[in-house]
Amino acid sequence: MSVGNLTHTFAGKEVKLATIGKLRTKNTRREFNKLKLQNPIFIASEYKRAQETAKYVLHKKDYEKLRVTKYVNEIDFGDLVGRTFKENIEHYGESLNEWMLGPDRIAPPSGESFQNAFKRVKIFLDIIKDYEGDIVVFTHEGFIQLVLGYENKKIKTQKIKNGEIKIVNIA
């Protein structure tokens, strides 16, 4: 759980884990240590909170091998970052409705549409497709929802809990 989760604001790259988020990573680490990984690689988004989670969950020797990439970043909410939903409505008014009604094709101000985010997912999936081992990704709810909905290009609205281990098989 990040500081952005606690303040109900759209969170950018610099937002860190809140104290409660750091505490929750202990449970995540316990669950993670039960996994039987085969030839794993470790990847994190460019966001501080994803890298912090990796640091708390991985053993030092694995954390030192962590690869950071923009391809697993959260959806970029652009100028909405740092404000609550209500504050953004007050700031942008009716113009924000267009994005809310069509986020697949319309981006928030200075942000990323789902269509562009799906392009990023495709690049990532193409990069990892031939890897013969487990790929552990420290990422965000939006990115996971994009991966789960990639086949039909519709973001899955399945709730992903902070610190949750989600196993996704990609064939």
Secondary structure as UniProt FT lines:
FT   HELIX           3..7
FT   STRAND          9..10
FT   TURN            13..14
FT   HELIX           19..33
FT   STRAND          41..44
FT   HELIX           48..57
FT   HELIX           60..63
FT   TURN            64..65
FT   STRAND          67..68
FT   HELIX           70..72
FT   HELIX           78..80
FT   HELIX           85..92
FT   TURN            93..94
FT   HELIX           95..101
FT   TURN            103..105
FT   TURN            109..110
FT   HELIX           114..128
FT   TURN            129..130
FT   STRAND          135..138
FT   HELIX           141..148
FT   TURN            149..153
FT   TURN            162..163
//
